[in-house]
Amino acid sequence: QGLAVSPDGRQLYVTCTLSDELAVLDVSLPSQPQVVAKIPVGPSPGKPGTPSYAPYALRVHKSGAVWISNNKSADGRVFDPQTRQMDPAKIVPVGSMAMSADFGTDGAGNQNLYVPSQGNDHVTAIDLATLKTRELSVPKEACLSPQALQALPQGGVAAVVCEGDHLLRKGSVVFLDLAAWKVRGFVETGLSSDGLVFLPPL
């Protein structure tokens, strides 16, 4: 479901939702990619097709650590590329289905992973140094089913794309002030809005 590249560009990480695994590929030769490992995300993976964790999305920190958002276990977990194992000390519950997250900095200069969650529709800030969390509810009139978050390049603001109900309720993009930790505003988009990307000015 999710994929990202290591800082040196030699490893590709892929979340395997239905088998509760993180696949690690060697892409140092892009014409000859090799699967070098399949790492269980948790200690008790479910049977194929009935996952216990359901790893959905991931982000690679500049340190190389891979943060994985898990739908079913409703948490963030960390793969350590040095040990090539999941870090048992870094399992952070976020309350409901964890979706596509991003790194950003809060008003105090702390590095956080900002995780949108579906179910009770909120965003959790995970302090990368302490693993302490803060939760921000997203108003229902602004967002239904937050899907993905991305920090804006200029810093201090993040955008969250929300799916809507896939039928009548349109999706939206909600803008968060990371310093004040509040919703700035939102705009309505189309049905089943699913992802976002920032383009440089033309």
N, C-alpha and C positions, 0 to 999 in steps of 0.2 A: 504493500500500500504506500509506504513512504520510502524515500531514498535520499541520501546525501553523501558527499565526498569528504574524505579526510582532508585536513589542512594541507598536506603535502601532495594531494591529488592521486595517491597511489592505491587508496582503499575506497571501495564503494560499499555503503551500508544500506541494507534493505530490510524493512519490517515485513515479517511473514505472519499476517494476522491470524490465519486459521490453524497454524501449527505452533504458535507461541514462541517464535524464534526470531533472532536477528541474524540475517545472512551477511557474511563478510566476503567481499570479492576483491581479488587483486586485479586492478585495472592499470597497472603500470605499463602494460602493453595493451592499449585499447582494442587492438585487433584480436587479442587472445585473452579475454577475461577468464578468470578462474575463480570458482567458489572455493575459498580456503577454510571456511568455518561456518557452522550453523550453531549459534549459541542460544540455549533456552533462556527466555526472558525471566522466568521464575523457577522455583524449585519443584513445582508440581504442575507441569504443563498438562493441558487437557488432551483428550483424544483428538485426532485430526478432524477438523470441522466443528468441534465443540471446545473452543479455547477457554482456558482459565484466565488469561491476561489480555489477549487480543491486542498485541502491539500494533498501533495504527500509524503514527507519524514519528519523525525524529528530527533532531537538530544536532549538528556537530559544533561544539564550542571551539574557540581558537586554541584551547589547550589540547584538543583532540578528543576530549570526553564526549560520548554520544548519549544525549538525553532522549529517552523513548517515552512517548505518550501512549498509555495503555487504555483502551476502551473499557474492557470488562472489569479489570481490577481497579480502575479509576485512580491511577497514580502515575507519577513520573519515576523512571528508573534509569540508572546510568551504567553504560558499558565502558569499561576502562580498557583502552587499546594497549596499555602497557602490560597488564596481566592477561589480557584477552578473555576476561570474565566480566560478568555483571558484578557491580559493587554492592555487596549486601548492606552496607552502611548508608546507601543513598537510595532509599525508597520513600517517596513523598506522596501521601494521599492528597487528592484534590477534590474529593467529595462526590464527583459524578464523572461521566464518560469523558476522558481526556482526549482532546483533539490536537490540531496542529499548532505548535507553540513557537515562540521566538525569544531571543535574548534581547535585553535592553537594560537601561540604567534608570534608577529611580531618582527622586529629588535629592537624596542624601549621597548620591554617587555610588550606590551599591549595585553590583551586577545581579540581575534577576533573570529567571526564565519565566515568561508569562504564558500561562496555559489556559486556553479557553476550554470550557466544559459544557457538555450538553446534558440535560436532565433537569438541573435547577439553574441553567443558563447564567454562568458567572465566569470570571477570570481570576485565576490564582497566581499571585506573584511568589515565586520560590527564590529566596535569597541563596545564591550559589555558595556563599561562604559559610552560612550557618544552617541552611535548609529550613529556616523559619518561613512561614507562609502568611500571606495576607490575601483576603478574598474581596472581590468587588462584584456585586450583583449588577447585571445589565438589565435595564428596564424593559419590560415586555413590549412596550410600544416602540422601542428602538430596535429590538433584536429578538428573533426566535431561532433557536438552535445555532449558537455560534460554532463556526466550522474551522476557521483558521485565523491566526493573529500574525501580524508582521509589524515590527518596529519601523517607523519612518526614518529615512536616512539622516534627517536633520537632528534627530534625537529628541527625547522627551515626550514623544507622541507615538501611539501604536494604533493601527487600524485592525478591526476585527470584522471579517466577512461572516454574515449570518445567512443560513439557508432559507429561512421561512418554513412553510409547511409543504412545499413542493406542489401545492394545488392552487390555492387562492391567495394565501398570504405571501407577498413577495419577499425576496431576500433584501438585505441591507448591508451597509458598511457603517460601523460604529467607530468613532474616534475617541481614544482614551488619552487623558492627560496623565502621564506616568508619575510626574512630580506631585501633583495635587491628588492623584489617585481617584479620579472621577471621570465620568463620561462627559465629553465636550459637546458631542452632537452626533447626528447620523444622517445618512442619505439612503433612500430606497433604491434598490436595483431591480434585477429581474427575478424570475422564478428559479428557485433552487440554486442560488448563488453559492459557489463552492470554493473559490480560491482567489488569490490576489497577488500581484507582482508590481513592483515599482520600476518605472522606466525613466532613464535620464532625460533631461530636457533636450528637445530637438535643436 
